[in-house]
Amino acid sequence: MATGKKLVIVESPTKMKSIQGYLGDGYEVLSSVGHIRDLASKKDIPAEKKQAYGKYSIDVDNDFDPYYVISDRKTKTVAELKRALKDADEVLLATDEDREGEAIAWHLLEVLKPKVPVKRMVFHEITKDAIRAAVDKTRDLDLALVDAQETRRVLDRLYGWDVSPVLWRKVGSGREGAALSAGRVQSAATRMVVERERERMAFVTADYWDVEALAGKDGSSFTTRLARLDGASLARGTDFDDQGQLKKAVVVLDEAAARALATAVETAAEASVTALDAKPGTRSPKPPFTTSTLQQEAGRKLSMSAKHAMSVAQRLYEKGYITYMRTDSTALSTQAVTAARTQAVDLYGDKAVPLNPRTYRNNSKNAQEAHEAIRPSGEFFRRPTEVTGQLDRDEERMYDLIWKRTIASQMSDAKYETTTVTLAIEADGKKAEFTASGTVYTFKGFLEAYEEGRDEKRSDADRSDDQSLPALAVGDVLSLTDVEPKGHSTSPKPRYTEASLVKALEEKGIGRPSTFASIIDVILDRGYVTKRGQALVPSWVAFSVVRLLEEHFSELVDYDFTAALEDDLDAIARGEQKRIEWLKEFYYGSDAHVGLRNIVDNLGDIDARELNARPISDTVTLRVGKYGPYLEIVDPDKPEDTPRRVNIPDDLAPDELTPEKAQELIDAPVAGNRVLGENPANNKLVVVKDGRFGPYIEETDPETVAAVDPDTGEVLETAPAAEAPATTGKKSKAKTAAPKNRTASLFRSMSVDTIDLETALRLLDLPRVVGEDPATGEQITAQNGRFGPYLKKGTDSRSLESEAQIFDVTLEQALELYAQPKYGARRASSALKEFDADPTSGKPIRLKDGRFGPYVTDGETNATIPRGEQVDDVTFERAVQLLADKRAKGPAPKRTTKRSTTTRKTTAKK
């Protein structure tokens, strides 16, 4: 029987406590912990449904009807929600107000099937006033938003499950190939990173010189740069195209000419001021943060990945410090504008704000105007100093950034004056003109609070540095000292960073701000891109993937087509297009485009070997193989011989693999493959080698080594393998094979260049017998494994702290280790950090480094540190939050899932 309580269902468990406190005893607030169901995997579709749903979990012949299931990890959540529903007389679906949130609410409605009134409750900040207002102002479920989310989900399933298998077959196989995938947005993003690397590879550097000098007057000095010779402009980096050719007529100085001119200028020593040009200017503040601009600035100023930035912003929102963090609106409410202007005046005076409040226009026609920009929550903003100690370090830094941007967005323009001075001097029979610029801010305005970061420039030589200029007048004579010729080289476009890639994706209309972080995370996880500092460097596998997509799925990776898909999804969300008709056109095609099914059915032959090859020179080809990229070298004098292979260093970026670098790799001595000596126990040679899985030791018969360098021990020539004995043609069940050579991997602390015979023999003899347990008589061995060094006694194993202990650990130490609990206090010393007791479990929290990366644990619950977060930045509060989130998610999913009847929205329900 209903108790009169109202059941409020939110997405995140973190919100529950705050919202429960704001609403009081008349409400019960529970969390769905995100989506409670999703499209089924192939193994979860029952036999009677296989024909219709077996390929995609979508019946493409029946209006693209999806087959949803509830996973085991959500059965407990669903059961709890159903229990609470029995005691409720009303349900408030309070998921986020975006497509995903609306879809979560719809799935809850379909699974719970409440017989009490259901209302949609939305809010954009978690404050008492906002929550109470949301309860009083509910609405119906927006099925157009649900349709848009479901269309996107179906679209991505069709795209990924049709295109990804082609990549597995043609680009990679085995372990690496299985990780490859294609996606509507991730493939376009990967293509952008690869295209930028192609531009860098094709770039031709141009060299140019200029002259700098220090101009002085009355004890003050400033830097000037040669700008013109006899009235003709001097070349700058921007005057060259990407092929190193001039785009306009300018004077290009080489080193000799620049040095001669510098000597002549220093001899002349004095220059006169021929022109002074002063121009006033203004700078306006940037609008408050959207999801995209927040990710960009967090990358530039806080060095956060897009994923990390969104994780921190999510926590701030759920704790009630900022408004909803997934928005493309730059609008601020009247309440927020008043709060920002008031704080600006309090901090910087009456002139800090303009007469009228600032408004910002959204460039996106699909901006959700129901949302505000990201700003501090509440009617009165908490200053960063007021939240110190309440948040962890990253949350404090993020809040400070959002607060400053919001305040600055309502402040006055900055006013400045830029003065450019021209100095002329006769040098070596030529009129040389030097220029310098200086900017002085007459009113700082919004710059008192905040200035937006900038992405990397192509050439530092082309950037004019603002400096202070002394009072000058035309006709003044200045001394020129420290005259120095400067050489410069043009630079290719910088690689994308996460911030600049987010900006580029937004400019092209690919993806949506709420998905940018997950897009970048996917292409990093797939190995298509790696990070070098902040730069995103594509792998050679990404080159092969993009080439295949461009040649055989050109429409699907076309930027305009991908952006058009996003616009169409937005049109569905606005109710302007119909889901079924749109999916039919995308999948089956129309006059406008071919259609996914037609593309996949008519792929034709794809030459995998040619697809994964890139010529470097006439005799050298780069190939992407099962275990990574390598160089294949053909001997022009013996083209019929088996080509030689040379591995490519992992840290070599594609644009660095020039023909010269390839030849350097080919000519380099082979790492490893060096004879260390003879094993006196069996008279076999001990050789150190560098293999595809790393350096290792191998015992081999002396007759297999034909020639060895007497000075270095390097194997110069190997003997041909003995010819296999002839067989009778009748297959024998018994297999007879020569015993394999013993091998052993080097420890991480060892090097192929320094390892000696004694150490190699110890490695070959592993596992090492430490002794016997006197209590059980079982043998204890020390050995190295996939997850590090350990002891083994029967089936009981214990980790060692270092590889060196494999050789050094004594029986007494081993017995002492086995006497301690397998999990518990004995591992405390291995913790990277230790914190106070967790408030829930009452047990101390430790931060450790595990096989899958760093994690926090209280001995009962383990929570992985999210990608992008630094171990040093994890605080006690953050550790508690991670553990709480992990507990709320429940146990890891099992292999089986609970089936749920296919439930699709019907026209009647709409």
Buried (B, 14 or more C-beta within 10 A) or exposed (E): EEEEBBBBBBBBBBBBEBBBEBBEEEBBBBBBBBBBBBBBEEEBBEEEBEEBBBBBBBBBEEEBBBBBBBBBBBBEBBEEBEEBBEEBEBBBBBBBBBBBBBBBBBBBBBBBEBEEEBBBBBBBBBBBBBBBEBBEEBEEBBBBBBBBBBBBBBBBBBBBBBBBBBBBEBBBBEEBBEBBBBBBBBBBBBBBBBBBBBBBBEBEEBBBBBBBBBBBBEEEBBEBBBBBBEEEBBBBBEBBEBEEEEEEEBBBBEEEBBBBBBBBBBEBEEBBBBEBEEEEEEBBBBBBBBBBBBBBBBBBBBBBBBBBBBBBBBBBBBBBBBBBBBBBBBBBBEEBBBBBBBBBBEEBEEEBBBEEEBEBEBEBEBBBEEBBBBBBBBEEBBBBEEBEEEBBBBBBBBBBBBBBBBBBBBBBBBBBEBBBBBBBBBBBEEEBBBBBBBBEBEBBBBBBBBBEEEEBEBBEBBEEEEEEBBEBEEEBEBEBEEBEBBBBEBBBBBBBBBBBBBBBBBEBBBBBBBBBBBBBBBBBEBBBBBBEEBBBBBBBBBBBBBBBBBEBBEBBBBBEBBBBBBEBBBBBBEEEBEBEEBBBBBBEBEEEBBBBBEBBEEEEEBEBEEBBBBEBEEBBBBBBBEBBBBBBBBEEEEEEEEBEEBBBEEEBBBBEBEEEBBBEBEEEEEBBBBBBBBBEEEEBBBBBBBBEEEBBBBBBEEEBBEEBEEEEBBBEEEEEEEEEEEEEEEEEEEEEEEEEBBBBBBBEEBEBEEBEBEBBBBBBEBBBEBBEBEEEEBBBBBBBEEEEBBBBBEEEBBBBEEBEBBBEBEBEBBBEBBEEEEEEEBBEEEBBBEBEEBEEBEEBBBBBEEEEEBBBBBBEBBBBBBEBBEBEBBBBBBBBBBBBBBBBBBEEEEEEBBBBEBBBBEEEEE
